[in-house]
Amino acid sequence: MKFTALPFTASLLAVFLAGCASTGPSAPSVATASNTPSSPPPSTSAKPSTNKPSESIPAAPRYQARSWQDLPNWADDALVPGWQAWLKGCAKPRTPWLAVCQAARAVPLERAAIRQFIERELVPYQLANADGSTSGLITGYYEPVYPGSLSRNAQANQPVYGPPSDMITVALDEVYPELKGKRLRGRLVGNKLLPYPDRAEIVAKGLKAPVLAWLQDPLDVQFLQIQGSGRVQLPDGRMLRLGYADQNGRPYKPVGRWLVEQGLLPANEVSMQSIRAWAKANPARVDELLNSNPSYVFFRELRESDGLKADDGPLGSLNVPLTAGYSIAVDPGTVPLGSLAFIATTRPDTAGGLHRLVAAQDTGGAIRGSVRADFFWGTGAAAGELAGTMKQSGQLWLLWPKGIALPQ
């Protein structure tokens, strides 16, 4: 709902700005995104993946031109899987990539041909932090699968809401151009536009919103919101797919950070798995834990009519299916959506090298800064084990079209 009749004042903006979000999903499908709860407490922590507004304004991006030989393992990278993932975005190319996408369609799906095209048409720019360092945080996210039902029952009694009918969304840049891409959410109470309720009030009082599904565990709802998308396994065997639709405008605060601040978990042990273990051991405090994150995400059902096949990954912010192992969520102010990128990091399970061509196809509110990414691991429990423990140091390169000005 577009709302334009209410006059804006500095005081009104002050009420909302802490919770205003970008026009895209606040989590990589996702998630954001690191959106993952495995993030450590500092402001560089992650998603969301996604659904996950940052608590500090990132420094301007810095790009350092490199040679192709500077990219770790570039000569040996398979290229084809990352290239195919990126080509999905060429169905809806962004302006800087129009000519490259058009030419890329004629490139054979062979490593040598792809390498020749990339090296001819693009320039590798290593991303650097404000202090000139080139290492940053790489987290992981995934598409969870949770048991649930379309109707409430004794086991499944935790609602997953669609967008509420009484939430008003205001595009701030219609009045303040310097706030391009920012929106605030609220609801009318009498003649006043007030911030939309936080997680605690929503759970306590309910919503004027459709319930898309009922899950069995409040942590499942929380992690579904953090990841930004997921599947619900219904009793009859059918699978309901859900994707990000909107968010309540409140800032995302990682529940793992709350556990650290309370002295309940050391920062280096925070992961999706350790959070679940703590909640299982402290059932009386689960609501206190979850209410520490005022953000609340609303979903929509994803169908084949959305262009999503059963074996596809979830839709990212680029509105194309994500590819396990080759799609990443990024800060679009640094790495524009639809871009080709190269990542150099390590696996969370074996610490083995992870160097490959990837596609920037998703965003997340906590994915902020130059050297920052959320790595999409895929669907289901195995992917969740990797995503839930991924807090790696890594480096990123933006592969940018020759002759096109770098992002500002």
GIZI-V687714 format. One record per residue. N is the residue number from 1. SS is DSSP state (alpha for helix, beta for strand, coil for the rest). NEAR is the number of other ideal C-beta (glycine too) atoms within 8 Angstrom. D_FIRST is the distance of its C-alpha to the first C-alpha in Angstrom with 1 decimal. Layout:
# GIZI-V687714
N;SS;NEAR;D_FIRST
N;SS;NEAR;D_FIRST
This chain:
# GIZI-V687714
1;coil;5;0.0
2;beta;5;3.8
3;coil;9;6.3
4;coil;6;9.8
5;coil;3;12.1
6;coil;8;13.3
7;coil;3;16.4
8;coil;7;17.2
9;coil;6;20.6
10;alpha;5;22.6
11;alpha;6;22.6
12;alpha;10;18.9
13;alpha;12;18.7
14;alpha;7;21.7
15;alpha;8;20.0
16;alpha;13;17.3
17;alpha;8;19.1
18;alpha;5;21.0
19;alpha;15;17.9
20;coil;12;15.9
21;beta;12;15.8
22;beta;9;16.0
23;coil;7;13.6
24;coil;8;15.7
25;coil;18;16.6
26;coil;19;18.2
27;beta;25;21.1
28;coil;25;23.4
29;coil;23;23.0
30;coil;26;23.4
31;coil;25;24.5
32;coil;29;23.8
33;coil;28;25.8
34;coil;24;28.5
35;coil;26;26.5
36;coil;21;29.7
37;coil;13;31.1
38;coil;16;34.4
39;coil;16;33.6
40;coil;10;36.1
41;coil;10;35.3
42;coil;5;35.4
43;coil;6;32.4
44;coil;7;32.9
45;coil;11;32.2
46;coil;19;29.6
47;coil;27;25.6
48;coil;28;23.1
49;coil;29;25.5
50;beta;29;22.5
51;coil;22;20.0
52;coil;22;22.2
53;coil;12;21.7
54;coil;10;25.1
55;coil;5;26.9
56;coil;6;28.7
57;coil;3;28.1
58;coil;11;30.1
59;coil;8;32.9
60;coil;5;32.7
61;coil;10;33.5
62;beta;11;37.1
63;beta;11;38.5
64;beta;9;42.2
65;beta;6;43.7
66;coil;10;45.8
67;coil;5;48.1
68;alpha;8;47.3
69;alpha;6;50.3
70;alpha;8;48.5
71;coil;12;46.0
72;coil;7;47.4
73;coil;10;48.6
74;alpha;11;47.1
75;alpha;5;50.3
76;alpha;4;50.1
77;coil;10;46.4
78;coil;7;45.8
79;coil;11;42.9
80;alpha;10;42.1
81;alpha;12;39.6
82;alpha;15;37.6
83;alpha;12;37.8
84;alpha;11;36.6
85;alpha;13;33.6
86;alpha;13;32.8
87;alpha;9;33.3
88;alpha;12;30.3
89;alpha;15;28.1
90;alpha;12;30.0
91;alpha;6;28.2
92;alpha;9;25.2
93;coil;11;27.3
94;coil;9;26.0
95;alpha;5;27.8
96;alpha;10;30.7
97;alpha;13;31.6
98;alpha;9;31.6
99;alpha;7;35.3
100;alpha;10;36.2
101;alpha;11;34.2
102;alpha;8;35.8
103;alpha;10;39.2
104;alpha;10;38.6
105;coil;8;38.3
106;coil;4;42.0
107;coil;10;43.1
108;coil;5;45.1
109;coil;8;43.9
110;coil;7;47.0
111;alpha;8;47.1
112;alpha;6;49.5
113;alpha;10;47.5
114;alpha;14;44.3
115;alpha;9;46.0
116;alpha;8;47.6
117;alpha;11;44.3
118;alpha;12;42.5
119;alpha;8;45.4
120;alpha;6;45.7
121;alpha;9;42.1
122;beta;12;40.7
123;beta;8;41.7
124;beta;14;41.4
125;beta;13;40.1
126;beta;12;40.6
127;beta;17;37.8
128;beta;11;39.2
129;coil;13;38.1
130;coil;7;38.4
131;coil;4;42.0
132;coil;7;43.0
133;coil;7;43.1
134;coil;11;41.9
135;coil;8;41.3
136;beta;16;38.0
137;beta;13;36.3
138;beta;15;35.5
139;beta;19;33.8
140;beta;18;33.0
141;beta;27;30.3
142;beta;14;30.2
143;beta;15;28.6
144;beta;12;29.8
145;beta;11;30.9
146;beta;13;30.8
147;beta;7;32.3
148;beta;14;30.0
149;beta;11;29.2
150;coil;6;26.7
151;coil;5;27.9
152;coil;8;28.9
153;coil;8;32.6
154;coil;3;35.1
155;coil;6;34.7
156;coil;12;31.0
157;coil;8;29.2
158;beta;11;26.7
159;beta;8;23.1
160;beta;14;20.9
161;beta;13;17.3
162;coil;11;14.4
163;coil;10;10.8
164;coil;11;10.7
165;coil;6;9.0
166;coil;7;9.2
167;coil;13;7.9
168;beta;11;5.9
169;beta;11;6.2
170;beta;13;8.3
171;beta;9;10.4
172;alpha;12;13.8
173;alpha;11;15.8
174;alpha;6;14.4
175;coil;5;16.6
176;coil;8;18.9
177;alpha;5;20.0
178;alpha;5;22.1
179;alpha;9;19.1
180;coil;6;18.3
181;coil;7;16.3
182;beta;12;15.3
183;beta;12;12.0
184;beta;13;11.9
185;beta;16;10.4
186;beta;13;11.1
187;beta;10;11.0
188;beta;10;12.4
189;beta;5;16.1
190;coil;4;17.7
191;coil;3;16.8
192;beta;6;16.4
193;beta;10;13.7
194;beta;9;15.5
195;beta;10;15.5
196;coil;13;14.2
197;coil;9;17.4
198;coil;12;19.7
199;alpha;13;21.5
200;alpha;9;24.2
201;alpha;8;22.1
202;alpha;13;20.0
203;alpha;10;23.3
204;alpha;6;25.1
205;alpha;7;22.6
206;coil;4;20.5
207;coil;7;16.8
208;coil;5;14.7
209;coil;10;14.2
210;coil;5;16.2
211;beta;10;19.4
212;beta;11;20.1
213;beta;13;23.6
214;beta;15;26.1
215;beta;14;28.1
216;coil;11;31.5
217;coil;8;31.3
218;alpha;10;28.9
219;alpha;11;30.0
220;alpha;13;28.9
221;alpha;12;25.3
222;alpha;11;25.6
223;alpha;11;27.2
224;alpha;16;24.7
225;alpha;12;22.0
226;alpha;22;24.3
227;alpha;25;25.1
228;coil;25;21.5
229;beta;16;22.7
230;beta;12;25.4
231;beta;12;27.2
232;beta;15;28.0
233;beta;9;31.5
234;coil;11;31.6
235;coil;4;34.9
236;coil;4;35.6
237;coil;6;35.6
238;coil;5;32.3
239;beta;10;29.9
240;beta;12;26.2
241;beta;13;24.4
242;beta;15;21.3
243;beta;14;19.3
244;beta;16;16.9
245;beta;9;13.2
246;beta;10;11.8
247;beta;14;13.6
248;coil;17;13.7
249;coil;13;14.5
250;coil;13;18.1
251;coil;9;21.0
252;coil;16;22.8
253;coil;10;26.4
254;coil;13;28.8
255;alpha;13;30.4
256;alpha;16;33.6
257;alpha;13;33.7
258;alpha;12;33.7
259;alpha;13;36.7
260;alpha;14;38.5
261;alpha;7;37.8
262;coil;6;39.2
263;coil;4;42.2
264;coil;6;41.6
265;coil;11;41.6
266;coil;6;43.0
267;alpha;8;40.6
268;alpha;5;42.5
269;alpha;7;42.1
270;coil;16;38.4
271;coil;12;36.9
272;alpha;13;34.8
273;alpha;9;38.1
274;alpha;11;39.4
275;alpha;16;36.3
276;alpha;9;36.6
277;alpha;8;40.3
278;alpha;12;39.7
279;alpha;12;37.2
280;alpha;7;39.7
281;alpha;6;42.4
282;coil;9;40.4
283;alpha;7;38.3
284;alpha;4;38.2
285;alpha;8;36.4
286;alpha;11;33.7
287;alpha;9;30.9
288;alpha;7;32.2
289;alpha;14;32.0
290;alpha;13;28.5
291;alpha;11;27.1
292;coil;9;28.4
293;coil;12;25.4
294;coil;12;22.3
295;coil;17;19.9
296;coil;12;18.3
297;beta;15;16.9
298;beta;13;14.9
299;beta;14;16.2
300;beta;11;16.0
301;beta;9;19.2
302;beta;11;20.9
303;coil;7;23.1
304;alpha;7;25.7
305;alpha;4;23.4
306;alpha;8;21.5
307;coil;5;24.9
308;coil;11;26.0
309;coil;6;29.5
310;coil;5;31.0
311;coil;3;33.0
312;coil;7;30.4
313;coil;12;29.0
314;coil;16;25.3
315;beta;12;22.8
316;coil;17;22.6
317;coil;13;20.2
318;coil;10;22.0
319;coil;6;20.9
320;coil;11;24.5
321;beta;12;26.6
322;coil;14;28.3
323;coil;13;32.1
324;coil;11;34.0
325;coil;9;36.2
326;coil;14;35.0
327;beta;14;31.3
328;beta;14;30.3
329;beta;25;27.3
330;coil;16;27.7
331;coil;13;26.5
332;coil;11;25.0
333;coil;6;26.3
334;coil;13;29.7
335;coil;14;29.7
336;coil;9;27.2
337;coil;14;25.6
338;coil;14;27.8
339;coil;14;30.9
340;beta;12;34.2
341;beta;16;35.6
342;beta;14;38.6
343;beta;16;38.8
344;beta;13;41.9
345;beta;11;41.8
346;beta;10;43.5
347;coil;10;42.7
348;coil;10;42.1
349;coil;7;44.6
350;coil;4;47.6
351;coil;6;46.9
352;coil;6;47.8
353;beta;8;46.5
354;beta;12;43.1
355;beta;12;43.3
356;beta;13;41.4
357;beta;14;39.2
358;beta;15;35.5
359;beta;16;32.1
360;beta;14;29.2
361;beta;16;26.3
362;beta;24;24.2
363;coil;19;23.0
364;coil;26;22.7
365;coil;19;21.9
366;coil;20;25.6
367;coil;22;27.0
368;coil;9;27.7
369;coil;11;30.8
370;coil;15;33.2
371;coil;14;35.2
372;beta;14;32.7
373;beta;15;31.6
374;beta;26;30.6
375;beta;16;32.8
376;beta;20;31.5
377;beta;13;34.3
378;beta;11;33.1
379;beta;10;32.5
380;coil;10;34.3
381;alpha;6;36.7
382;alpha;7;38.9
383;alpha;13;36.1
384;alpha;12;34.9
385;alpha;10;38.3
386;alpha;14;38.3
387;alpha;18;34.7
388;alpha;13;35.2
389;alpha;13;38.3
390;coil;14;37.5
391;beta;11;37.9
392;beta;12;40.0
393;beta;8;41.0
394;beta;15;40.4
395;beta;13;40.2
396;beta;16;37.9
397;beta;14;38.5
398;beta;12;36.0
399;beta;13;37.6
400;beta;12;36.5
401;beta;11;37.3
402;coil;7;40.4
403;coil;3;39.9
404;coil;7;36.2
405;coil;3;35.4
406;coil;7;34.5
407;coil;7;31.0
408;coil;3;30.7
